[in-house]
Amino acid sequence: MTATTVDINTLRQRLLALFVAETQQIKEFTAVLEEEQRVLLGQDVQPLFVLAGQKTRYVRQLQQLADSRAAILAQAGMPRSREGIENLLGAADNQIWNSYLAAATRAHDLNQANGQHITARLAHNHQALAILMAHSDQPTVYGPDGASRTRPGSRLLGSY
């Protein structure tokens, strides 16, 4: 069954309305990513726990919107791709689509940059830990998982 012209126009309008809502969600998500970046570049990382929860909520909301978009494309007989979206939109309001693309690109770039900040911070922490462990006079022992570790504050067997 194919969509009629009236159905296509209705689906196009639904898709455009969905992009308006999705663009707004992405902009709110981007604000969280910007705050995450500010925290990552600072010293106090405690706010990251709250931001992680906020990010998770936005990702779930954005996934629901993406699922709705996929359903509209399926109803129109279009593929779930940029090409399918552009075919359904046709000459419709490209400003909405372009605004969505710009917001999505900004969020993607911020998320990538934050991932790089996290990777750099982890590498720095691993190096610092390796230096501390190398200069520790604590004996190395093996944990239940077989990994070697030092025992801080341990006493030698037979000592009081």
N, C-alpha and C positions, 0 to 999 in steps of 0.2 A: 504494500500500500504506500503510495507516495503522497506527500503533503501537497495540498492545493495552494493556489496563489494566496488565498486568504489565510490559510494556515501558516504559510511561510512568513507573511507579514506579521502575524501574531507572534510567531516564534522569534522573528527578528527583534520585535519590540521587547519580548521577554528577555532575550539575550542582552540587549542594550541595557535594560533595567538591572539585570544581573551584574553587568560590568560596572555600572555606577556603584552598586553596593559593594562589589568586590574591590574596586579601586579604593573606596573609603576604608575598608578593612585592611587593605595593604598599607595605606598611609598610616593607620593606627599601629600596625605591626612594625612599620619602619621607625616610628617614634620609639618603640620599645628597643629596636635594634640600635638606634642612635644612643639611647641611654646605656645599653649594654656596652657599646664601644667606649663611651665616656668612663664607665666603671673599669673596663679592661685596661684602659690607659692610666688609671689611677692606682692607688695603693690598696684601698679597701675594696676587696672583692665580695664582701658579705652580701651586698645587694643583688649579686648574680643569682642567688637562690630564688628570690622573689621574681626577678626578671625571667628566669627559666620557666616558672609557672605561667607567667603572662604569655610568653612565647608559645607554650604548649596550647594554651586556650586559643590564641589566634591561628595557629596552624590547624587546629581542629575546625575552626569556623571557616577558614579558607578552603579546607578540604571539602567541606559540605557545599560551599559555593561552586567549587570545581566539579563536584558530582552533579550538581544541578545544571551546570553548563554542559556537561557530557550528555545529560538526559535531553536537553534541548537540541543539541546537535544530532543525537540519535533520532529524535522525533522528526527532524528535518531531513534525515537520510544523509547527513554530512559526516565525514570522518572526524574523529577527536583529534584535531590538529589545528595549527594556525591557519592552514589552507582551508579547512572546513569552516572555521570561524569567519575568515574573510569572504568565503563564498556565500555564507548565510547573510552576513552583513551587507554584502554588495556595496551599493553606493550610499548606504545608510550613514548615519552620523559617525564619521571617522574620528572626530574629536574625542568621543567617549572611548573608542578603541585605543587611540594614541595615548590618551591620558592613562588608561589601564596599563599599556605597555611601558610607559615611562615609570609609573609607580612600581611595577613588577621588576623592572630592571634595577631601579634604585634599591629595592629590598634585597634583591639577589646580590648586588655588589656589596652592600653593607654586611650581609650574612657571610659572604666569602671573606671579607676583610676581618670580621670578628673571628672567624675560624682561624685565620692566620695569626691573629693576636693571641688566641688561646694556645695554638701550637707553639708559638714563640715563648709564651709564659711557662708552658709545661716543660719545654726544653731547658729553660733557665732553671726551673725548680729541680729538674733531674740532675743538672750539672752541679748545682749547689749541694744537693743531697749526696752526690757521689764524692764531692770534695770533703764534706763533713764526715762521711763514712770512712774515707781513706785516712783521715787524720784522727780517727777515733781509736782509743786504746782498749776498746771493748772487744772481748773475744767474739768470734763469729760462731754461731750455732745454726742448726738446721731446724726449720719449722715443720709442722705436720704436713705441709704441702711439698716438702723437700727443698724449698728455697732457702738460701743462706740468709741469715740476718744477725744483727748484733743484739745482745741482750742488755739494754741499758739498765744500770742499777743492779745488776745481778751480782751475786757473790760466788766465789769459787767454792767448789765442794770441799767440805772438811774445815772450812773457816767459820769463825763465829761472827 
